[in-house]
Amino acid sequence: MSGAIKIIREGSDAATLRREAVGSRDANVARRLLALALIAEGKTREEAAAAAGMDRQTLRDWVHRYNAEGIAGLADRRSKGRPGILSAEQLEELASWVRQGPDPEKDGIVRWRLSDLAIRISDRFHVAIAEGGVGKILHRLGFSHISARPRHPGQDTQALETHKKNFTALVAAVIPEHASGKPLELWWQDEARVGQQGTLTYAWADKGSRPRQLKDTRYSWAYIFGAVCPARDVGAALVLPRANAEAMNKHLAEIATQVQPGSHAVLILDGAGWHQTGGRLKVPDTISILHLPPYCPELNPVENIWQYLRQNFLGNRIFNDYNDIVDACCNAWNSLIAQTGKIRQIASRQWATVNH
């Protein structure tokens, strides 16, 4: 004979419990409420448990939780799992090590390896973690083992952040009086050299292998002059033999044809010599120039456009001659333009927006 269990929570008659079960969006909670309703109607624990598809002890536990917490006590509770090896403060410190990188003079290395971090964790926190465990912790912290991008030693990181923070004011400062009040378009411009030396891309291959890809040793090349307007998902490009002021003037004229009638474009680009407005550059009236801080290519989303084109269309190829290079560049750019939303996806930046 099983021991009696009672529902002692006020207002928990069978009819109320059944109404709560009907209104519950959680199937498990509804099933437990119906079991409790059977108890409230006078059914034995064996009968109520069998009808609800659980054993007697489980039903007893649900009754106690309901008496203590109400319907909230009938919900499933996920286990918090085993406590982490490192505390939240220790994980934060580990993340700061990774972001800052090692000090070659102090640490004797130029990049963190899992073995290095395991040693430092042991020395600093007195916790022994295998290399594989360190890797799992880094993945949970949001880190990936990826290739680094080059940074010029002359880059002013403060100027980079200031440019992003003050972007709206910088754009407003270059808009001429005749364009005041007109709809504004933000365009980004850059050049990429594509040649017979080529680019090798990542490829799927068997673990432990190093796949072989074609790479030429000749020196013919061409330049893609590319510009994009992420907000409109459009671009303008020319493939030219040289990068100079004459070529840039041709590209400016091409960009001007893509600016919507009645609008004004601010063209953001780096400080290359052929981008300087004080020389032979002829800037159309519908375009204003805004230069990026020195040595900050990561501020220009066209860098990611080039990466996309090389990885998907221009890498791992042998070009027979200059004309072959030009054809490949044109086909790559046209493929980009043909994909609705691709420019917006690649080149949009949250900080690079203005209201005008």
C-alpha positions in Angstrom: 0.0 0.0 0.0 1.5 3.3 -1.0 1.8 6.3 1.3 -0.8 9.0 0.8 0.2 12.2 -0.9 -1.8 15.4 -0.8 -2.1 18.6 -2.9 -2.1 21.3 -0.2 -1.7 24.3 -2.5 -4.7 26.7 -2.2 -7.0 26.8 -5.2 -5.8 23.5 -6.6 -9.0 21.5 -7.1 -9.3 19.0 -9.9 -11.3 21.3 -12.2 -8.7 24.1 -11.9 -5.8 21.7 -12.5 -7.5 20.4 -15.6 -8.1 23.9 -17.0 -4.5 24.7 -16.4 -3.5 21.6 -18.3 -5.6 22.5 -21.3 -4.1 26.0 -21.4 -0.5 24.9 -21.0 1.8 25.1 -24.0 4.3 22.6 -22.4 3.1 19.0 -23.0 5.1 17.7 -20.1 3.6 20.3 -17.7 0.1 19.5 -19.0 0.7 15.8 -18.4 1.8 16.4 -14.8 -1.1 18.7 -14.1 -3.5 16.0 -15.3 -1.8 13.5 -12.9 -2.2 16.0 -10.1 -5.9 16.4 -11.1 -6.4 12.7 -10.7 -4.9 12.9 -7.2 -7.2 15.7 -6.3 -10.1 13.6 -7.5 -9.2 10.9 -5.0 -7.3 8.4 -7.3 -4.5 6.4 -5.7 -0.9 7.3 -6.4 -0.6 4.0 -8.5 -3.6 4.9 -10.6 -2.6 8.5 -11.2 1.0 7.6 -12.0 -0.1 4.8 -14.4 -2.5 7.2 -16.2 0.2 9.8 -16.6 2.9 7.4 -17.8 5.2 7.8 -14.8 6.2 5.8 -11.7 4.8 6.5 -8.2 8.0 8.1 -6.8 8.2 10.5 -9.8 4.6 11.5 -9.2 5.3 12.1 -5.5 8.2 14.4 -6.4 6.0 16.4 -8.8 3.3 16.8 -6.1 5.9 18.1 -3.7 7.3 20.5 -6.3 3.8 21.8 -7.1 3.0 22.3 -3.4 6.2 24.4 -3.0 6.3 26.3 -6.3 3.0 26.0 -8.1 2.8 25.3 -11.9 6.4 26.7 -12.3 7.6 23.8 -10.3 6.3 21.3 -12.9 8.5 22.6 -15.7 11.6 20.6 -16.7 14.9 22.0 -15.4 18.0 21.7 -17.4 21.1 20.5 -15.5 23.7 23.1 -15.1 26.3 20.4 -15.8 29.7 20.0 -14.1 31.3 23.3 -13.0 33.9 24.6 -15.5 37.5 24.0 -14.9 38.2 27.8 -15.0 36.2 30.5 -13.3 34.5 33.3 -15.2 37.3 35.7 -14.1 40.0 33.2 -15.3 38.3 32.7 -18.6 38.2 36.5 -19.1 41.9 36.7 -18.4 42.6 33.8 -20.8 40.6 35.7 -23.5 42.7 38.8 -22.9 45.9 36.8 -23.4 44.6 35.5 -26.8 43.5 38.9 -28.0 46.7 40.7 -27.0 49.0 37.9 -28.3 52.3 36.9 -26.7 55.2 39.3 -26.1 58.1 37.9 -28.1 60.7 39.3 -25.7 58.9 38.0 -22.6 57.2 34.8 -23.9 59.8 33.9 -26.5 57.2 33.1 -29.1 55.3 35.2 -31.8 52.0 33.4 -31.7 50.0 31.4 -29.1 50.0 27.6 -29.5 47.7 25.4 -27.4 50.7 24.0 -25.6 51.9 27.5 -24.7 48.5 28.5 -23.3 48.2 25.2 -21.4 51.6 26.0 -19.7 50.6 29.5 -18.9 47.2 28.4 -17.5 49.1 25.9 -15.3 51.6 28.6 -14.1 49.0 31.3 -13.5 45.9 29.4 -12.3 47.5 26.1 -11.0 45.1 24.1 -13.2 46.3 21.4 -15.5 44.4 21.3 -18.9 45.4 19.2 -21.9 46.0 21.0 -25.2 42.7 19.6 -26.6 40.9 21.0 -23.6 42.4 24.4 -24.1 41.2 24.3 -27.7 37.6 23.5 -26.6 37.7 26.4 -24.1 38.9 28.8 -26.8 36.1 27.7 -29.2 33.5 28.2 -26.4 35.0 31.7 -25.9 34.3 32.5 -29.6 37.9 32.1 -30.9 38.9 30.3 -34.1 42.3 29.3 -35.5 42.4 31.6 -38.5 45.0 33.3 -40.6 46.0 36.8 -39.5 45.8 39.8 -41.8 48.8 42.1 -42.2 49.0 45.4 -40.2 51.3 48.1 -41.2 53.6 49.2 -38.3 52.6 52.8 -39.1 48.9 52.2 -38.5 47.3 54.5 -35.9 44.6 52.4 -34.2 43.2 55.4 -32.5 42.7 57.2 -35.8 41.0 54.0 -37.1 38.5 54.0 -34.3 38.0 57.8 -34.5 37.2 57.5 -38.2 34.4 55.0 -37.4 33.1 57.0 -34.5 33.0 60.3 -36.4 32.1 58.8 -39.8 28.8 60.8 -40.1 30.6 64.1 -39.5 33.4 63.2 -41.8 30.9 62.5 -44.6 29.0 65.7 -44.0 32.3 67.7 -44.1 33.0 66.7 -47.7 29.6 67.3 -49.2 29.6 70.5 -51.3 27.0 73.2 -51.0 25.4 72.4 -54.3 24.7 68.9 -53.1 23.1 69.9 -49.8 19.7 68.3 -49.4 20.2 65.8 -52.1 19.8 62.0 -51.5 23.2 60.7 -50.4 24.9 57.5 -51.6 28.0 56.0 -49.9 30.4 54.3 -52.3 33.7 52.5 -51.5 36.5 52.2 -54.0 39.8 50.3 -54.3 42.0 48.5 -56.8 43.2 44.9 -57.0 46.0 43.6 -59.1 45.3 40.3 -60.8 48.1 38.5 -62.6 49.8 35.3 -63.6 51.4 34.9 -60.2 47.9 34.1 -59.0 46.4 33.3 -55.6 46.2 29.9 -53.9 42.9 29.4 -52.0 41.7 27.1 -49.3 40.4 23.7 -50.5 38.8 20.7 -48.9 41.3 17.8 -48.7 42.1 14.7 -46.7 43.4 15.5 -43.2 47.1 15.5 -43.0 47.5 16.2 -46.7 48.5 19.4 -48.5 46.6 19.7 -51.8 48.5 20.9 -54.8 47.1 23.9 -56.8 48.3 25.5 -60.0 50.5 28.6 -59.7 52.1 30.5 -62.6 55.5 32.1 -62.4 55.0 34.7 -65.1 54.4 38.4 -64.6 51.6 39.8 -66.7 48.8 41.5 -64.8 45.8 43.8 -64.9 44.0 46.0 -62.3 40.4 45.8 -61.4 39.2 49.3 -60.4 36.1 48.5 -58.3 33.6 50.5 -56.4 30.4 49.4 -54.6 27.4 51.0 -53.0 26.2 48.5 -50.3 23.0 50.3 -49.6 21.9 50.0 -53.2 23.6 46.7 -53.8 25.3 48.0 -57.0 28.9 48.4 -58.2 31.0 49.9 -60.9 34.3 48.5 -62.2 36.8 48.8 -65.0 39.7 46.4 -65.8 42.8 48.5 -66.8 46.5 47.8 -67.5 47.8 50.4 -65.0 46.9 52.1 -61.7 47.5 55.8 -62.1 45.6 59.1 -62.2 44.4 58.6 -65.8 43.0 55.2 -64.9 41.3 56.6 -61.8 39.7 59.4 -63.9 38.1 56.7 -66.1 36.9 54.9 -63.1 35.4 58.1 -61.5 33.5 58.7 -64.8 32.2 55.1 -64.7 31.1 55.5 -61.0 29.3 58.7 -61.9 27.1 56.9 -64.5 25.9 54.6 -61.7 24.9 57.3 -59.2 21.2 57.7 -59.2 20.0 60.9 -61.0 19.5 63.7 -58.5 21.7 62.0 -55.8 25.1 62.8 -54.6 27.8 60.2 -53.9 30.6 60.2 -51.3 33.4 58.0 -52.5 35.5 56.5 -49.6 39.0 55.3 -50.6 42.5 55.1 -49.4 45.3 57.6 -49.8 47.1 56.2 -52.9 48.8 58.8 -55.0 46.3 58.5 -57.9 43.5 59.1 -55.4 44.7 62.6 -54.4 42.4 65.4 -55.5 45.2 68.0 -55.7 46.8 66.6 -58.8 45.4 65.4 -62.1 42.3 63.8 -60.7 39.0 65.0 -62.3 36.2 64.4 -59.8 32.6 64.6 -61.3 30.2 67.1 -59.7 28.1 64.2 -58.4 30.9 62.7 -56.4 32.8 63.9 -53.3 36.0 62.2 -52.1 36.6 61.1 -48.5 40.0 59.5 -47.7 40.5 56.8 -45.1 43.2 57.1 -42.4 46.7 55.9 -43.5 47.4 52.2 -43.3 43.8 51.2 -42.5 42.7 48.9 -45.3 40.3 47.0 -43.0 38.1 50.1 -43.0 37.4 49.6 -46.7 34.9 46.8 -47.4 36.1 46.5 -51.0 39.0 44.5 -49.4 36.4 41.8 -48.7 35.0 42.0 -52.2 38.5 41.2 -53.5 38.8 38.3 -51.1 35.5 36.9 -52.3 36.5 37.2 -56.0 39.9 35.6 -55.5 38.6 32.8 -53.4 35.7 32.0 -55.8 36.7 33.1 -59.3 40.3 34.2 -59.7 42.4 31.9 -57.5 44.0 28.6 -58.5 44.2 29.6 -62.2 46.7 29.9 -65.0 46.2 32.9 -67.3 47.7 32.6 -70.8 48.2 36.3 -71.4 46.9 39.7 -70.6 43.6 39.3 -72.5 43.0 36.1 -70.6 43.4 38.0 -67.3 41.1 40.8 -68.4 38.4 38.3 -69.4 38.7 36.5 -66.1 38.4 39.8 -64.1 35.4 40.9 -66.1 33.7 37.5 -65.6 34.4 37.5 -61.9 33.0 41.0 -61.4 29.9 40.3 -63.5 29.3 37.2 -61.5 29.4 39.3 -58.3 27.0 41.9 -59.8 24.6 39.2 -60.9 24.1 37.9 -57.4 21.3 39.9 -55.8 22.2 41.0 -52.3 25.8 39.8 -52.4 27.4 43.3 -52.4 25.1 44.3 -49.6 26.0 41.2 -47.7 29.8 41.5 -48.1 30.3 45.3 -47.9 27.8 46.6 -45.4 29.2 48.0 -42.1 27.1 49.0 -39.1 29.3 52.1 -38.4 29.2 53.3 -42.1 25.7 54.8 -42.3 24.5 58.3 -42.4 21.1 60.0 -42.6 20.9 62.8 -45.2 
